């Protein structure tokens, strides 16, 4: 009799679990709203994006420890082949299904509008849609007085609890103003938190604590990526912000080989994120990626490739690429145009159908349907 009762209880629990799972699947299938991923590669030059490894740097022993190895990995005779080997996902797949803007050699231009040309002002502009040189004039850890598109979406009924942010740099909790916004921000050396951590998150927490970073305020991008991916799988957020930071820090360190290899790894990270969204019913056919950078870098004199800021010529020059359900496939844009970083937030707002409560921001990119 006891066995029968225990079996009955077990069966009821199984049926309840199956019913709950079916309801969750129905909920996912029913949700036809747009999902948006905003991704940044900190300080990645447009020159590498559009022509691959720089001929003046790839063999320069001042910036490369193994010139032969780096050339074998990333040097090809033509710029078209070099960029494909450096960014295989972008140039073999994104170029077919989306749009890539910012090749100044072809007349496509994009610039930041802030006068600082470094990270906090750049990310403020990306996420709020406007420069704020009067108040955002350093990388100090001060709470952002401006509303980001992440916070605006979080404050709507449709996206409440469905917005997440991940970054390698430990200033993002302040840029996003997590205290005011209430957003989940995993950045710097923060661990995954909660009572329902997956085995992978537990492992990531342990591994991050045991892995030294070359920098005091920036963790390795592999942790940012996998923390983000685990949250995406578990919670299915509708608006995701991910900022990879290694490219900027390796450049500041003058390590061109590490800069290129980090850019190449990030291309693979983005491909994995995209591939996941195309297999998951919540995201498939309903997701748009917008990818950009917070600032450019110098080119001449040569050593300014390591630097940026208002004193570095051309460090306001940036780029953007986008692909997904709301982007017409046009590939690399080779016509005269001028885009700005302050258009990103408005573009996200348009995709999500939310209103930014100000008219002093950039307009949505024209390539957003």
KAPELIN-V405038 format. One record per residue. RES is the residue in three letters. SS is DSSP state (H for helix, E for strand, - for the rest). D_LAST is the distance of its C-alpha to the last C-alpha in Angstrom with 2 decimals. Layout:
<<RES:SS:D_LAST> <RES:SS:D_LAST>>
This chain:
<<UNK:-:64.21> <UNK:H:62.51> <UNK:H:60.76> <UNK:H:59.48> <UNK:H:58.15> <UNK:H:56.46> <UNK:H:54.89> <UNK:H:53.72> <UNK:H:52.14> <UNK:H:50.41> <UNK:H:49.10> <UNK:H:47.79> <UNK:H:46.02> <UNK:H:44.44> <UNK:H:43.32> <UNK:H:41.88> <UNK:H:39.97> <UNK:H:38.62> <UNK:H:37.66> <UNK:H:35.85> <UNK:H:34.00> <UNK:H:32.98> <UNK:H:31.70> <UNK:H:29.60> <UNK:H:28.16> <UNK:H:27.41> <UNK:H:25.72> <UNK:H:23.50> <UNK:H:22.66> <UNK:H:22.03> <UNK:-:19.50> <UNK:-:16.05> <UNK:-:14.34> <UNK:-:11.86> <UNK:E:13.99> <UNK:E:13.50> <UNK:E:16.00> <UNK:E:16.63> <UNK:E:19.35> <UNK:E:21.57> <UNK:E:24.38> <UNK:-:26.78> <UNK:-:27.94> <UNK:-:26.84> <UNK:-:27.32> <UNK:H:24.85> <UNK:H:27.92> <UNK:H:28.37> <UNK:H:24.73> <UNK:H:24.83> <UNK:H:28.53> <UNK:-:29.90> <UNK:-:33.38> <UNK:-:34.86> <UNK:-:38.02> <UNK:-:39.77> <UNK:-:39.31> <UNK:-:39.43> <UNK:-:43.20> <UNK:-:44.04> <UNK:-:46.57> <UNK:-:46.07> <UNK:-:42.63> <UNK:-:42.96> <UNK:-:45.68> <UNK:-:45.47> <UNK:H:44.35> <UNK:H:45.31> <UNK:H:43.39> <UNK:H:40.25> <UNK:H:40.44> <UNK:H:40.98> <UNK:H:37.90> <UNK:H:35.40> <UNK:-:36.93> <UNK:-:36.20> <UNK:-:37.17> <UNK:-:33.74> <UNK:H:30.85> <UNK:H:28.53> <UNK:H:30.82> <UNK:H:31.39> <UNK:H:27.79> <UNK:H:27.48> <UNK:H:30.56> <UNK:H:29.49> <UNK:-:25.91> <UNK:H:26.11> <UNK:H:23.08> <UNK:H:20.77> <UNK:H:22.21> <UNK:H:23.04> <UNK:H:20.08> <UNK:H:17.09> <UNK:H:17.64> <UNK:H:17.20> <UNK:H:14.17> <UNK:E:12.08> <UNK:E:12.44> <UNK:E:15.50> <UNK:E:16.13> <UNK:-:19.48> <UNK:-:22.06> <UNK:H:24.14> <UNK:H:26.42> <UNK:H:23.69> <UNK:-:22.70> <UNK:E:19.60> <UNK:E:20.53> <UNK:E:19.55> <UNK:E:22.06> <UNK:-:22.95> <UNK:-:23.96> <UNK:-:26.78> <UNK:-:30.20> <UNK:-:31.40> <UNK:-:29.60> <UNK:-:30.48> <UNK:H:29.09> <UNK:H:29.34> <UNK:H:27.99> <UNK:H:25.18> <UNK:H:24.15> <UNK:H:24.60> <UNK:H:22.17> <UNK:H:19.55> <UNK:H:19.95> <UNK:H:20.71> <UNK:-:18.72> <UNK:-:21.96> <UNK:-:25.11> <UNK:-:28.38> <UNK:-:31.13> <UNK:-:33.78> <UNK:-:33.57> <UNK:-:31.78> <UNK:-:34.07> <UNK:-:35.26> <UNK:-:34.56> <UNK:-:36.98> <UNK:-:36.36> <UNK:-:35.73> <UNK:-:33.44> <UNK:-:30.29> <UNK:-:30.72> <UNK:-:26.99> <UNK:-:24.56> <UNK:-:22.02> <UNK:H:18.65> <UNK:H:20.56> <UNK:H:23.24> <UNK:H:21.07> <UNK:H:19.32> <UNK:H:22.83> <UNK:-:24.15> <UNK:-:22.00> <UNK:-:23.35> <UNK:-:20.37> <UNK:-:20.56> <UNK:-:24.26> <UNK:-:25.89> <UNK:-:22.71> <UNK:E:22.07> <UNK:E:24.07> <UNK:E:24.72> <UNK:E:26.73> <UNK:E:28.13> <UNK:-:31.06> <UNK:E:32.09> <UNK:-:34.22> <UNK:-:32.85> <UNK:H:29.58> <UNK:H:31.28> <UNK:H:31.98> <UNK:H:28.63> <UNK:-:26.98> <UNK:-:30.07> <UNK:H:30.74> <UNK:H:33.75> <UNK:H:31.88> <UNK:H:28.62> <UNK:-:30.40> <UNK:-:27.86> <UNK:E:29.01> <UNK:E:29.25> <UNK:E:30.95> <UNK:E:31.64> <UNK:-:34.58> <UNK:-:37.32> <UNK:-:36.49> <UNK:-:37.15> <UNK:-:35.46> <UNK:-:37.00> <UNK:-:37.65> <UNK:-:40.05> <UNK:-:37.97> <UNK:-:37.54> <UNK:-:37.04> <UNK:H:39.62> <UNK:H:37.17> <UNK:H:36.53> <UNK:H:40.29> <UNK:H:40.76> <UNK:H:38.10> <UNK:H:39.84> <UNK:H:43.14> <UNK:H:41.94> <UNK:H:40.16> <UNK:H:43.38> <UNK:H:45.39> <UNK:-:43.19> <UNK:-:43.82> <UNK:-:40.97> <UNK:-:41.70> <UNK:-:40.36> <UNK:-:41.37> <UNK:-:38.02> <UNK:E:35.65> <UNK:-:35.85> <UNK:-:35.08> <UNK:H:31.48> <UNK:H:32.60> <UNK:H:33.42> <UNK:H:30.15> <UNK:H:28.33> <UNK:H:30.57> <UNK:H:30.80> <UNK:H:27.01> <UNK:H:26.88> <UNK:H:29.74> <UNK:H:28.13> <UNK:H:24.88> <UNK:H:27.08> <UNK:H:29.24> <UNK:H:27.07> <UNK:-:23.54> <UNK:-:21.82> <UNK:-:18.22> <UNK:E:17.71> <UNK:E:19.64> <UNK:E:20.68> <UNK:E:22.92> <UNK:E:24.70> <UNK:E:26.96> <UNK:-:29.76> <UNK:H:32.22> <UNK:H:30.95> <UNK:H:31.79> <UNK:H:35.13> <UNK:H:36.35> <UNK:H:35.55> <UNK:H:37.54> <UNK:-:40.34> <UNK:-:40.35> <UNK:-:39.81> <UNK:H:37.65> <UNK:H:38.31> <UNK:H:37.16> <UNK:H:34.07> <UNK:H:33.05> <UNK:H:33.95> <UNK:H:32.00> <UNK:H:28.85> <UNK:H:29.50> <UNK:H:30.01> <UNK:H:26.80> <UNK:H:24.91> <UNK:H:26.72> <UNK:H:25.95> <UNK:H:22.18> <UNK:H:22.69> <UNK:H:24.73> <UNK:H:22.18> <UNK:H:19.47> <UNK:H:22.12> <UNK:H:23.12> <UNK:H:19.73> <UNK:-:19.71> <UNK:-:23.17> <UNK:-:22.89> <UNK:-:21.97> <UNK:-:20.49> <UNK:-:17.80> <UNK:-:17.52> <UNK:-:14.28> <UNK:-:12.90> <UNK:E:12.78> <UNK:E:10.83> <UNK:E:13.23> <UNK:E:13.25> <UNK:E:16.64> <UNK:E:18.57> <UNK:-:22.10> <UNK:-:24.00> <UNK:-:26.06> <UNK:-:27.45> <UNK:-:31.09> <UNK:-:33.76> <UNK:-:34.80> <UNK:-:37.97> <UNK:-:40.61> <UNK:H:39.90> <UNK:H:40.79> <UNK:H:37.96> <UNK:H:35.55> <UNK:H:36.86> <UNK:-:35.95> <UNK:-:33.43> <UNK:-:33.73> <UNK:-:34.15> <UNK:-:37.28> <UNK:-:35.60> <UNK:-:34.28> <UNK:-:30.61> <UNK:-:29.90> <UNK:-:27.00> <UNK:E:25.11> <UNK:-:22.37> <UNK:-:19.37> <UNK:E:16.10> <UNK:E:14.55> <UNK:E:11.70> <UNK:E:11.30> <UNK:E:10.72> <UNK:-:9.04> <UNK:-:5.37> <UNK:E:6.31> <UNK:-:7.61> <UNK:-:11.34> <UNK:-:12.89> <UNK:E:15.49> <UNK:E:17.42> <UNK:-:16.41> <UNK:-:19.69> <UNK:-:19.11> <UNK:-:20.14> <UNK:E:17.74> <UNK:E:18.34> <UNK:E:16.31> <UNK:E:17.88> <UNK:H:18.33> <UNK:H:18.04> <UNK:H:14.25> <UNK:H:13.97> <UNK:H:15.05> <UNK:H:12.76> <UNK:H:9.70> <UNK:H:11.48> <UNK:H:12.29> <UNK:H:8.87> <UNK:H:8.23> <UNK:H:11.76> <UNK:-:11.86> <UNK:-:14.92> <UNK:-:16.42> <UNK:-:17.99> <UNK:-:21.29> <UNK:-:21.51> <UNK:-:20.13> <UNK:-:21.70> <UNK:-:18.91> <UNK:-:16.46> <UNK:-:13.20> <UNK:-:9.83> <UNK:-:9.07> <UNK:-:7.54> <UNK:-:6.10> <UNK:E:3.81> <UNK:-:0.00>>
